Amino acid sequence: MAVNEGDSIRIDIDRLVSSIEDMVSHDLIMPAKCCIFKTPAILYRHNEKAFIPDAFSIGPLHHGRPNLKATENIKAKYLQGLISRSYSPHTILRTLIISITEVEKDARECYAEAIDYNPEEFVKILVIDGCFLIELFRKKAYLVAREEDDPIFTQSCMIQFLNHDLILLENQVPWMVLEILFNLTKHSNRDFIPLSLLAVNFLSITLLSYGMQPQLMQTNMNIQGIEHIVDLDRKLSTLSIEDKEERIGGWELLPSATSLVEAGIKFKRGTSSENILDIKFIDGVLEIPPLVIHDVTETAFRNLISYEQCYPKCEAKITSYAVLLDSLINTAKDMDILCENKIIENWLNPEDAAQLFNKLYLDTYVDYCYTDLCRQVNSFCQRRWPRWRGALVRNYFNTPWAILSTLAAVILLILTMVQTWYSITS
């Protein structure tokens, strides 16, 4: 405490030293297992609703919020159903609690924020929320029966809430907790389906990889090192993407889709890739895997981008993808071009969809993944022939009537030249 003594101020040096020593005595290094984060305020301010659960708290960070308490009874009902089907319904809950207690410390270290719950409370949250998710996934896949009064599958709004709430970075439990609970509650031969596939089955429409789901479901569900559901979404979206290339020089962004068409570039729906990020440019054709845009697409992107910005082990691949789409889509006309080529399946108003990517990556750091692709495209655009051909198509061959009138004009010109030549020679 500073004390005034006339015109001078005396500082309590001992108190100040003790205060600073206390501050630096804490472990200031992020735990190696840390993978669940609070959204940075600088990203949160762009769209608060994209980061806050609508109805269900999953994990400790939003647990106990007044507007989310109503769904705690649904979780309890699902837990009761899961326990009742167990081979040992009188002891299974004790087994689950003991198993999660054994990993309580590891689970706590998965959260970047300090958890305000003691071990007993924390384990309770993990067991109830984790069992709720497992029961939810099994019911969606019809591995267990849905009761006539099921509080989720009899109300479409509940599914909509969950599609939003389960992909929030702040609303997660560690995947290792889900795996433990899942393995301990297997009760039939049908439980050979992996947890990752059940999660994808429930969230299929919400995940960014939705357009590639049929291939993913059949061939690549043995994904290793999953941290949580958001991490599963990112891993699905980036399957087979090569390691970061060497990038020299600054960014080169793409022109808009309209400008590219005018330059003679064609768009093609990608079919050979298993992820949405594998964009290719070959011989004047820009091949882009399909993407579905609906009412929770922005939420999915924002939480994945937040994850990439917070998690040291993540390269900014989804963020780079958002940058690329933002450069391609400036107007509803650009969106129409991508929709006409079946690259984007848009469930929103065209204007809203066009604006979705406009500010998605603001206030982020991006080591851009598409530098080489953009250089190739821009180099092609600068060549004269593609521009002339694009202008010719745009001005004279953009509609059937334009084609007919142009052909008629050409024929008339040829006939005039023949007549002139005949008059001169005769």
Secondary structure, 3 states (H helix, E strand, C coil): CEEEECCEEEECHHHHHHHHHHHHCCCCCCCCCCCECCCCHHHHCCCHHHCCCCCCCCCCCCCCCHHHHHHHHHHHHHHHHHHHCCCCCCCHHHHHHHHHHHCHHHHHCCECCCCCCCHHHHHHHHHHHHHHHHHHHHHHCCCCCCCCCCCCCCCHHHHHHHHHHCCCCCCCCCHHHHHHHHHHCCCCHHHHCCHHHHHHHHHCCCCHHHHHHHHHHHHCCCCCCCCCHHHHHHHHHCCCCCCCCCCCCCCCCCCCHHHHHHCCCEEEECCCCCCCCCCEEECCEEEECCEEECCCHHHHHHHHHHHHHHCCCCCCHHHHHHHHHHHHCCCHHHHHHHHHCCCEEECCCHHHHHHHCCCCCCCCCCCCCCHHHHHHHHHHHHCHHHHHHHHHHHHHCCCHHHHHHHHHHHHHHHHHHHHHHHHHHC
